[in-house]
Amino acid sequence: MKHFVFIFLLSYSLNLLALVEKTIHVEGQSTQSGSWMSFTSSEEVNFKKLFDLLSRSKSGERLLKEAQFKAAQTGQLLSDVVKVGDSSLTDTTLVRKFSPHSPDHVIYESRSVVYISRHLAWDDALLDLAHELTHYVYRESFNPYAESFNAKDFIKGTIEGQGGEVQAFMTECRVLKELFSSRVQSRSHCQRIENLRGDLSYTKAVELFYHVGPYYDRFHGQLKKRSIADDFQDLKSDKINFISSAYGVPYPLAALMEYELVLSKVCENDKKRLAYMQQGPRRGPASTSNSQLKFQQSYSSRCLEK
């Protein structure tokens, strides 16, 4: 039976701990010469070296094992999951399948691919790998077609959630501390999230990600319009620390922009599915029409009553 497949791409971009004197960190930017991809002409050999370097860190070794295990669950090797790209990011593709003859029956599948920028020096590529593998291994899957999909949870999940930007940043910091000199460590934001004992603080990291500088009034207004401003007490107009490379704005704004993009695609696909429901043969028990009515109400409330 032929299925109609609708695919949208979610790019979870990272903040690069660029090992230069910078205040704002942006993915995939490095002033150092000697790209890790110039090591040999073989992508496979270069990745093997990169994996080896990461495994010299206790945190990195554990992360690699967990990534290998997750890849194996879908019959893949780590080399099938991690690729070279023009920027470092984790692409998660959600595929929704249904037959036009039975649009009530929907199957969801998701898969992720990690890309490491070909343009980075070894140390930057190593930290990017640690960051992106954290997204790949730990990020919780979600269904944007579910009625519970909302802006507040998406923003918080992107930044604070399992496998989100904060956890990925803290993984970078652990690898940085385990593998690099104190001089190199001093050039990152990692020391800013240490507590009095010298341990990394999740709470302090969250606070840094919600510093949005001059974007504060604009973003706070958007949250207030959605009646969720009170849910973001860490939001401040303090100096920006991290910029999303995908959108060129602080992560909270980037997450809201991503949410709008995803919801737009969801509404587009739901409109097509609703058309199949309305045009298809009327078969099955009365529950089918009830299901159609419920779906139409959900579509209207999410996509038409904005």
Salt bridges, closest charged atoms under 4 A:
ASP52 OD2 - ARG56 NH2 2.82
GLU61 OE2 - LYS65 NZ 3.99
ASP86 OD1 - ARG118 NE 3.17
ASP86 OD1 - HIS119 NE2 3.68
GLU109 OE2 - LYS97 NZ 3.50
GLU160 OE2 - LYS156 NZ 3.37
GLU165 OE1 - HIS131 NE2 3.13
GLU165 OE2 - HIS135 NE2 3.27
GLU172 OE2 - HIS131 ND1 2.37
ASP199 OD2 - ARG197 NE 3.24
ASP238 OD2 - HIS211 NE2 3.77
GLU260 OE2 - ARG226 NH2 2.00
GLU268 OE2 - LYS265 NZ 3.42
GLU268 OE2 - LYS272 NZ 3.79
ASP270 OD1 - ARG96 NH1 2.71
ASP270 OD2 - ARG302 NH2 3.77
